[in-house]
């Protein structure tokens, strides 16, 4: 039985959400994450990320051994796509439409599709490190990718050219393991979680990345979500860590999610009040009060 629920995705202007995890686990919720139902998919290996672009009925999930799955009926049925690779794929992102998207994973691998996943082209990157997360903040041209050993890549050409921002890291060890990246509003102001240096911040599209000050040493951090209209944000991590900022990371408070399990993913809906956390030990939590209190979800 799968214990790790690796990623959650919310369809912002609805109460629909999806979660994926180890051993082919796929879950769906239509009530803001309070209750979940199992979905059968043609994959028994681990799944790491899912996304549903453009608030639509088409969605994707990626996982180990080159796996990409696709649904065109709001998650009811899924089929396997041919990526042409056999390495673990850890993140999949479609920014605007279900046509153009990217999937990335181990050995610096980034693939791009322009036909809704039917064919994939392998892009040249400047790293052989595994890529743990990507973000395309505004369009399909400008994007960021992060991973271990201080890996930060940026493209402004839709992925055809990636250049390293490793040299732009300030105040952290070059070996910093970067686990997730998110630009809330446009491609200038961004945040990245790390396994050993808290949260990194850039005010200028990655020209400089510097650590934010917590006043305490957080454990490994794995995921973050910021509101697009304000600078309020949440970060989750190991040992039940849940951190909250109202001012773009200048100050932080620790919240109690009611669990000590490692927390891998956090996503809010468009209203900023309803949100979901997923993690180890089959953890799924939901909030309806903007993250102040969290309730264990029910999996049917």
C-alpha positions as CSV (number, residue, x, y, z in Angstrom):
1,X,0.0,0.0,0.0
2,X,1.3,3.4,-0.9
3,X,2.2,5.5,2.1
4,X,3.6,8.6,0.4
5,X,1.2,11.1,-1.3
6,X,3.7,13.1,-3.2
7,X,1.7,15.9,-4.8
8,X,-1.6,17.6,-4.8
9,X,-3.1,19.9,-7.5
10,X,-6.1,22.2,-7.0
11,X,-8.2,23.4,-9.9
12,X,-8.4,27.0,-8.6
13,X,-11.9,28.2,-9.4
14,X,-13.6,25.0,-8.4
15,X,-13.5,22.5,-5.5
16,X,-11.9,19.9,-7.6
17,X,-8.5,18.5,-6.6
18,X,-6.2,15.6,-7.5
19,X,-3.4,13.8,-5.6
20,X,-0.8,11.3,-6.7
21,X,1.6,9.1,-4.8
22,X,3.6,5.9,-4.6
23,X,2.5,2.6,-6.1
24,X,0.3,4.2,-8.7
25,X,-1.9,6.1,-6.2
26,X,-4.3,8.6,-7.8
27,X,-7.0,10.3,-5.8
28,X,-9.7,12.8,-6.7
29,X,-11.8,15.2,-4.6
30,X,-14.8,17.3,-5.5
31,X,-15.3,19.0,-2.1
32,X,-12.2,21.0,-1.6
33,X,-10.1,18.1,-0.3
34,X,-12.4,17.0,2.6
35,X,-13.0,13.5,1.0
36,X,-11.1,11.6,-1.6
37,X,-11.9,8.6,-3.9
38,X,-9.4,6.3,-5.6
39,X,-8.9,6.2,-9.3
40,X,-7.4,3.3,-11.2
41,X,-4.6,4.1,-13.5
42,X,-2.4,2.0,-15.8
43,X,0.8,2.3,-13.7
44,X,1.8,0.6,-10.5
45,X,5.0,2.5,-10.0
46,X,5.5,5.8,-8.1
47,X,3.8,9.0,-9.4
48,X,5.4,12.3,-8.3
49,X,3.3,15.2,-9.8
50,X,0.0,15.9,-11.5
51,X,-1.4,19.0,-13.2
52,X,-4.6,20.0,-14.9
53,X,-3.9,23.0,-17.2
54,X,-6.3,25.8,-17.9
55,X,-9.0,24.7,-15.4
56,X,-9.8,22.0,-17.9
57,X,-10.8,18.4,-18.1
58,X,-7.4,17.2,-19.4
59,X,-4.7,16.4,-16.9
60,X,-1.3,14.7,-16.7
61,X,0.7,12.8,-14.1
62,X,4.4,11.8,-14.2
63,X,6.4,9.2,-12.4
64,X,9.2,6.7,-12.4
65,X,10.7,4.9,-15.5
66,X,9.6,7.6,-17.9
67,X,6.0,7.5,-17.0
68,X,3.5,10.2,-18.2
69,X,-0.2,9.5,-17.9
70,X,-3.0,11.6,-19.4
71,X,-6.7,11.9,-18.7
72,X,-9.2,13.8,-21.0
73,X,-12.3,13.2,-18.8
74,X,-11.5,14.9,-15.5
75,X,-9.5,12.0,-14.2
76,X,-12.0,9.2,-14.7
77,X,-9.8,7.3,-17.1
78,X,-6.1,7.6,-17.8
79,X,-3.8,6.3,-20.5
80,X,0.0,6.1,-20.8
81,X,1.9,8.4,-23.1
82,X,5.2,7.5,-24.9
83,X,7.9,9.8,-23.6
84,X,10.8,8.0,-25.2
85,X,12.8,8.0,-21.9
86,X,13.1,5.5,-19.0
87,X,14.4,7.8,-16.2
88,X,12.3,9.0,-13.3
89,X,10.2,12.0,-14.2
90,X,9.5,14.2,-11.1
91,X,7.6,17.2,-12.3
92,X,5.2,18.0,-15.1
93,X,3.9,21.5,-15.9
94,X,1.5,22.9,-18.5
95,X,1.3,26.6,-17.9
96,X,-1.6,27.8,-20.1
97,X,-3.0,25.2,-22.4
98,X,-3.1,21.4,-22.4
99,X,-1.1,21.5,-25.7
100,X,2.3,22.9,-24.6
101,X,4.0,21.5,-21.5
102,X,7.2,20.3,-19.9
103,X,8.2,17.2,-17.9
104,X,11.5,16.9,-16.1
105,X,13.4,14.5,-13.9
106,X,16.7,12.7,-13.3
107,X,20.0,13.3,-15.1
108,X,19.0,16.9,-16.1
109,X,16.2,15.6,-18.3
110,X,13.6,18.1,-19.7
111,X,11.1,17.1,-22.3
112,X,8.7,19.4,-24.1
113,X,5.5,18.7,-25.9
114,X,3.5,20.9,-28.3
115,X,0.8,18.4,-29.1
116,X,-0.8,17.6,-25.8
117,X,1.7,14.9,-24.9
118,X,1.4,12.8,-28.0
119,X,5.1,13.5,-28.9
120,X,8.0,14.7,-26.7
121,X,11.2,16.4,-27.6
122,X,14.2,16.1,-25.3
123,X,15.8,19.6,-24.6
124,X,19.4,20.4,-23.9
125,X,20.0,21.5,-20.3
126,X,23.2,22.7,-18.6
127,X,23.1,20.1,-15.8
128,X,23.1,16.3,-15.2
129,X,21.5,16.8,-11.8
130,X,18.0,15.6,-11.2
131,X,15.3,18.2,-11.6
132,X,12.8,18.3,-8.7
133,X,10.5,21.1,-9.7
134,X,9.8,23.6,-12.5
135,X,7.7,26.8,-12.8
136,X,6.6,28.8,-15.8
137,X,5.2,31.9,-14.1
138,X,3.6,33.8,-17.0
139,X,3.8,31.9,-20.3
140,X,5.5,29.0,-21.9
141,X,8.6,30.9,-22.8
142,X,10.1,31.9,-19.4
143,X,10.6,29.1,-16.9
144,X,12.8,27.9,-14.0
145,X,13.9,24.5,-12.9
146,X,15.6,23.4,-9.6
147,X,17.3,20.5,-8.1
148,X,20.2,19.2,-5.9
149,X,23.6,20.8,-5.5
150,X,22.4,24.3,-6.0
151,X,20.8,23.6,-9.4
152,X,18.7,26.5,-10.7
153,X,18.1,26.8,-14.4
154,X,16.3,29.4,-16.4
155,X,14.9,29.6,-19.9
156,X,13.5,32.5,-21.8
157,X,13.2,30.6,-25.1
158,X,10.5,28.0,-24.2
159,X,13.1,25.5,-23.1
160,X,15.3,25.4,-26.2
161,X,18.1,27.1,-24.2
162,X,18.6,26.7,-20.4
163,X,21.3,28.6,-18.5
164,X,22.4,28.1,-14.9
165,X,21.8,30.5,-12.1
166,X,24.0,28.5,-9.7
167,X,26.5,31.4,-9.6
168,X,23.7,33.7,-8.4
169,X,23.2,31.9,-5.1
170,X,24.3,34.2,-2.2
171,X,24.6,33.2,1.5
172,X,24.1,29.5,1.0
173,X,26.3,26.5,0.4
174,X,26.8,25.7,-3.3
175,X,25.6,22.1,-2.5
176,X,22.2,23.3,-1.4
177,X,19.4,20.9,-2.3
178,X,16.6,23.0,-3.9
179,X,13.3,21.1,-3.7
180,X,10.6,23.5,-5.2
181,X,10.3,26.8,-7.0
182,X,7.4,29.2,-7.3
183,X,6.9,32.7,-8.8
184,X,3.5,34.0,-7.6
185,X,2.9,36.8,-10.0
186,X,5.1,37.3,-13.0
187,X,8.7,36.1,-13.6
188,X,10.6,38.5,-11.4
189,X,9.7,37.8,-7.7
190,X,10.3,34.1,-6.8
191,X,10.8,31.7,-3.9
192,X,12.4,28.3,-3.6
193,X,12.4,25.8,-0.8
194,X,15.5,23.8,0.1
195,X,16.4,20.8,2.2
196,X,19.1,22.6,4.2
197,X,18.9,26.4,3.7
198,X,15.2,27.3,4.4
199,X,13.6,29.4,1.7
200,X,15.5,31.3,-1.1
201,X,14.2,34.5,-2.5
202,X,14.8,36.4,-5.8
203,X,13.4,39.9,-6.5
204,X,14.8,40.1,-10.0
205,X,14.2,36.9,-12.0
206,X,17.0,35.0,-10.5
207,X,19.8,37.5,-10.9
208,X,20.3,37.1,-7.2
209,X,19.0,34.2,-4.9
210,X,19.4,34.8,-1.2
211,X,18.0,33.0,1.9
212,X,15.2,34.5,3.9
213,X,15.6,34.9,7.6
214,X,13.5,32.7,9.9
215,X,14.9,33.3,13.3
216,X,15.0,29.5,13.7
217,X,16.5,26.6,11.7
218,X,13.7,24.9,9.8
219,X,14.1,21.2,8.8
220,X,14.0,20.1,5.1
221,X,11.3,22.0,3.2
222,X,9.6,20.5,0.2
223,X,6.8,22.7,-1.2
224,X,5.4,26.2,-1.1
225,X,2.3,28.1,-2.3
226,X,1.9,31.9,-2.4
227,X,-1.2,33.9,-3.3
228,X,-0.9,35.7,-6.6
229,X,-2.6,38.9,-5.4
230,X,-0.8,39.3,-2.1
231,X,2.5,38.1,-0.7
232,X,0.9,35.7,1.7
233,X,2.5,32.2,1.5
234,X,2.8,28.8,3.1
235,X,5.7,26.3,3.2
236,X,5.6,22.6,4.2
237,X,8.4,20.2,5.1
238,X,9.8,17.4,7.2
239,X,8.4,16.5,10.6
240,X,5.0,18.1,10.1
241,X,6.5,21.5,9.4
242,X,4.1,24.2,8.3
243,X,5.3,27.8,8.0
244,X,3.2,30.9,7.1
245,X,4.2,34.4,6.0
246,X,1.9,37.4,5.4
247,X,4.7,39.7,4.0
248,X,6.5,37.9,1.3
249,X,8.8,36.0,3.7
250,X,10.1,38.9,5.8
251,X,8.5,37.3,8.9
252,X,7.3,33.7,9.5
253,X,5.2,31.9,12.0
254,X,5.0,28.2,12.7
255,X,1.5,26.6,12.4
256,X,0.4,23.3,13.8
257,X,-1.0,20.9,11.1
258,X,-1.8,18.3,13.7
259,X,0.7,15.7,12.4
260,X,4.5,14.9,12.6
261,X,4.5,13.2,9.2
262,X,6.7,14.6,6.4
263,X,4.7,17.0,4.3
264,X,5.5,17.0,0.6
265,X,2.9,19.3,-1.1
266,X,0.6,22.3,-0.4
267,X,-1.9,24.0,-2.7
268,X,-4.7,26.5,-2.2
269,X,-7.8,27.2,-4.3
270,X,-8.4,30.6,-5.8
271,X,-10.3,32.0,-2.8
272,X,-7.2,31.6,-0.6
273,X,-9.3,30.0,2.1
274,X,-9.6,26.4,1.0
275,X,-6.3,24.4,0.7
276,X,-4.8,21.0,0.8
277,X,-1.6,19.4,2.2
278,X,-0.3,15.9,1.3
279,X,2.5,13.9,2.8
280,X,3.9,10.7,4.1
281,X,1.9,8.1,6.0
282,X,-1.0,8.7,3.6
283,X,-1.4,12.2,5.0
284,X,-4.1,14.5,3.4
285,X,-5.2,17.6,5.3
286,X,-7.6,20.3,4.3
287,X,-8.3,23.8,5.5
288,X,-11.3,26.2,5.0
289,X,-10.0,29.1,7.1
290,X,-7.0,30.2,5.0
291,X,-4.6,27.7,6.6
292,X,-5.1,28.5,10.3
293,X,-6.5,25.1,11.1
294,X,-6.2,21.8,9.3
295,X,-8.4,18.7,9.4
296,X,-7.5,15.2,8.3
297,X,-9.2,14.2,5.0
298,X,-11.1,11.0,4.5
299,X,-10.0,8.6,1.7
300,X,-12.8,6.2,0.5
